[in-house]
């Protein structure tokens, strides 16, 4: 019975590490002079180019997914959203850009056979020469990447206290709701660590 439990625990841990290794890396910058556990309320702010910029953002489609996921993660951490006198101001940015990724594939020679005559046995035989490694074929492949950045500023000092971002390779022309939700959850795993 103990062997059976150990087997399932080992498989669970392996699956967890496999899942973690498949997710994109998350980067965080934190002000070490500030303790995030001192903050309890937050308010969303929008970023604009200047004071007269009333244009629609290209990433407005992401608002609902990001807001809902961030609100859920912060509520889980004990924070609450407020409309007046917040401790933290939260903003986000989504950047979708075309980039080039370098790919390399191994190249092998073609395997072949040769015929030979054995005068001692008076028969024909074949020798097989297997394929050999010749090197790598290196080429550039155009890809799209989406970067989500979440920034937290102290409401009283306007000083950045925490910022997290991650970059995902996109399968579509833009980020899907599932990709946005997963990216924000990955970012907030690092936030949970910073709260301790």
C-alpha positions as CSV (number, residue, x, y, z in Angstrom):
1,X,0.0,0.0,0.0
2,X,2.9,2.4,0.8
3,X,4.5,1.6,-2.5
4,X,1.2,2.5,-4.3
5,X,1.0,5.9,-2.5
6,X,4.6,6.7,-3.2
7,X,4.1,5.9,-6.9
8,X,1.2,8.4,-7.1
9,X,3.0,11.1,-5.2
10,X,6.0,10.7,-7.5
11,X,3.8,10.9,-10.6
12,X,2.0,14.0,-9.2
13,X,5.3,15.8,-8.5
14,X,6.6,14.9,-11.9
15,X,3.5,16.2,-13.6
16,X,3.7,19.5,-11.6
17,X,7.3,20.0,-12.7
18,X,6.4,19.2,-16.3
19,X,3.6,21.7,-16.2
20,X,5.8,24.4,-14.7
21,X,8.6,23.9,-17.3
22,X,6.1,24.3,-20.1
23,X,4.9,27.8,-19.0
24,X,6.8,30.9,-20.2
25,X,9.2,32.5,-17.7
26,X,7.9,35.4,-15.6
27,X,10.0,38.3,-14.7
28,X,9.5,40.6,-11.6
29,X,10.9,43.8,-10.4
30,X,10.1,44.8,-6.8
31,X,11.1,47.7,-4.6
32,X,12.9,46.0,-1.7
33,X,12.3,49.0,0.6
34,X,8.5,48.3,0.5
35,X,6.5,45.4,2.1
36,X,3.6,44.4,-0.1
37,X,1.8,43.0,3.0
38,X,1.3,46.7,4.1
39,X,-1.2,47.2,1.2
40,X,-4.8,46.1,1.3
41,X,-6.8,48.2,-1.3
42,X,-6.2,48.9,-5.0
43,X,-7.7,50.8,-7.9
44,X,-7.3,50.4,-11.6
45,X,-5.8,53.2,-13.7
46,X,-5.5,53.5,-17.5
47,X,-2.4,54.6,-19.3
48,X,-2.4,57.2,-22.1
49,X,0.2,58.9,-24.3
50,X,-0.8,62.3,-23.0
51,X,-3.6,64.1,-21.3
52,X,-5.6,64.7,-24.5
53,X,-5.3,61.2,-25.8
54,X,-8.9,59.8,-26.2
55,X,-8.1,57.2,-28.8
56,X,-9.1,53.6,-28.2
57,X,-6.3,51.3,-27.3
58,X,-5.5,48.4,-29.6
59,X,-5.6,46.0,-26.7
60,X,-9.1,47.0,-25.3
61,X,-10.2,43.4,-26.0
62,X,-8.0,42.2,-23.2
63,X,-9.5,44.5,-20.5
64,X,-12.1,42.1,-19.2
65,X,-9.9,39.1,-19.1
66,X,-7.0,40.9,-17.3
67,X,-9.3,42.8,-14.9
68,X,-11.2,39.6,-13.9
69,X,-8.1,37.5,-13.4
70,X,-6.2,40.2,-11.5
71,X,-9.2,40.9,-9.3
72,X,-9.6,37.2,-8.5
73,X,-5.9,36.8,-7.6
74,X,-5.8,40.0,-5.5
75,X,-9.0,39.0,-3.7
76,X,-7.5,35.6,-2.9
77,X,-4.5,37.5,-1.4
78,X,-6.9,39.5,0.8
79,X,-6.9,42.8,-1.2
80,X,-10.1,44.6,-2.2
81,X,-10.8,47.0,-5.0
82,X,-11.9,50.5,-4.0
83,X,-13.0,53.7,-5.9
84,X,-11.5,56.2,-3.4
85,X,-8.3,56.5,-1.4
86,X,-6.5,53.2,-2.5
87,X,-3.2,52.0,-1.3
88,X,-2.1,50.8,-4.7
89,X,-2.8,51.9,-8.3
90,X,-2.7,49.1,-10.8
91,X,-2.1,49.4,-14.6
92,X,-1.4,46.9,-17.3
93,X,0.0,46.9,-20.8
94,X,-0.3,44.4,-23.6
95,X,2.3,44.4,-26.4
96,X,1.9,42.1,-29.5
97,X,4.9,42.3,-31.8
98,X,6.4,40.4,-34.7
99,X,9.8,39.0,-34.1
100,X,12.1,36.4,-35.6
101,X,13.1,33.2,-33.9
102,X,16.1,31.2,-35.0
103,X,15.4,27.5,-35.6
104,X,17.8,24.7,-36.3
105,X,17.2,21.3,-37.5
106,X,19.7,18.4,-37.8
107,X,20.7,17.3,-41.3
108,X,21.7,13.7,-42.1
109,X,23.1,12.2,-45.2
110,X,21.1,9.6,-47.1
111,X,21.8,6.0,-46.2
112,X,22.8,3.8,-49.1
113,X,23.9,0.2,-50.0
114,X,26.7,-1.1,-52.2
115,X,27.0,-4.4,-53.9
116,X,30.2,-6.4,-53.8
117,X,31.4,-9.7,-55.2
118,X,33.0,-12.3,-52.9
119,X,35.3,-14.4,-55.1
120,X,35.9,-17.0,-52.4
121,X,32.2,-17.8,-52.0
122,X,31.3,-16.8,-55.6
123,X,28.3,-14.7,-54.4
124,X,27.2,-11.1,-54.5
125,X,26.5,-9.4,-51.2
126,X,25.4,-6.0,-50.0
127,X,26.9,-3.6,-47.5
128,X,24.6,-1.0,-45.9
129,X,26.1,2.4,-45.1
130,X,23.8,4.2,-42.6
131,X,23.0,7.9,-42.7
132,X,25.5,10.2,-40.9
133,X,25.1,13.5,-39.1
134,X,26.2,16.4,-41.3
135,X,25.4,19.4,-39.2
136,X,22.5,21.8,-38.6
137,X,20.3,23.7,-41.0
138,X,19.8,27.1,-39.4
139,X,17.0,29.4,-40.5
140,X,14.9,32.3,-39.2
141,X,11.2,31.9,-38.7
142,X,8.8,34.9,-38.2
143,X,6.7,34.5,-35.1
144,X,4.3,36.8,-33.0
145,X,4.9,37.3,-29.3
146,X,2.5,38.8,-26.8
147,X,3.9,40.5,-23.6
148,X,1.6,41.2,-20.6
149,X,2.9,43.6,-18.0
150,X,1.2,44.4,-14.7
151,X,2.4,47.4,-12.7
152,X,1.6,48.4,-9.1
153,X,2.3,51.9,-7.9
154,X,2.0,53.4,-4.4
155,X,-1.0,55.8,-4.6
156,X,0.6,58.3,-2.3
157,X,4.1,58.5,-3.8
158,X,3.5,57.4,-7.4
159,X,6.5,55.1,-7.0
160,X,6.5,51.7,-8.7
161,X,6.5,49.0,-6.0
162,X,6.0,45.9,-8.0
163,X,6.0,45.0,-11.7
164,X,5.6,41.6,-13.4
165,X,5.6,40.5,-17.0
166,X,5.7,37.5,-19.2
167,X,6.0,36.9,-22.9
168,X,4.1,34.1,-24.8
169,X,4.5,32.9,-28.4
170,X,1.2,33.4,-30.1
171,X,-0.6,30.8,-32.3
172,X,-3.1,33.4,-33.5
173,X,-2.8,37.0,-34.6
174,X,-3.6,38.2,-31.1
175,X,-3.8,36.9,-27.5
176,X,-6.8,34.8,-26.7
177,X,-8.7,35.0,-23.4
178,X,-7.2,31.7,-22.3
179,X,-3.7,32.8,-23.0
180,X,-4.3,36.1,-21.2
181,X,-5.8,34.4,-18.1
182,X,-2.9,31.8,-17.9
183,X,-0.3,34.6,-18.3
184,X,-1.8,36.7,-15.6
185,X,-2.0,33.7,-13.2
186,X,1.7,32.9,-14.0
187,X,2.6,36.5,-13.1
188,X,0.7,36.3,-9.8
189,X,2.5,33.2,-8.8
190,X,5.5,35.5,-8.4
191,X,3.3,38.0,-6.6
192,X,2.4,35.4,-4.0
193,X,6.1,34.8,-3.4
194,X,6.7,38.6,-3.0
195,X,3.8,38.8,-0.4
196,X,5.6,36.4,2.0
